């Protein structure tokens, strides 16, 4: 069975600002969820920015899609 990465989660001090920068740079939309997600497509991995200072752990592999 092939493996496909859907997104990479990045801890960032200001996740909204980081997501906005990368969205503008890559021509993608920002989708707010537990952080800020920039969806990928079949040729690009998605990016997800979360506030690492919030004390919330990064999502586990079982919750990532």
N, C-alpha and C positions, 0 to 999 in steps of 0.2 A: 504494500500500500504506500503510495507516495506521500511525502510530508510537505506541507505548505505552511509557511509562516504567514499569519494574518496580520499581526502587529507586534511592535516592540514598545515596551513601556519604559519611559524615562522619568526619573525623579528630577524635578526642577523647582528652584525657589519661587519662580513666578510662572506657573504652567500656562496661564492664559496668554501671557506675553510671548512666551516661547512658541506656543502653538500658532499664534497669529503670525509671527515671523516666518516660521517654516511653511505655513499655509500659503502665504504670499510668495515665498521663494519657489515653492514647488507647484503652485497653481492648484491647490487642493482646498476643500472646505473644512471648517472646524466644526465638529459635532460635540457639544457638551455631553458628558456622561459622568462617571465618577471622577473624571479628569477632563481632558480635552483631547479628542481623537481626530486624527487626520486619516480617513480611510485610504487604503491602498487599492490596487486593482490586480489583475492577474500577473502583471510584470513588476509591481512595486509593493513593498511591504508597507503596512499602515504604521502610523506613529501615534503613541498615546502619551500625553504629558500629565503627570500627577504631582501634587505638592508633597515632596518627601519630608517636609518639616511637620506635617500634620500628625505624625505618629501612627498613621494607618499603614499597615504593611502592604506591599505590592500584592496584587491579586495572585492567587495560587494558579498552578497550571490547570487545575480542574475548573476554574471559573473563567479562564481566558478562552476566547473563541476566535 
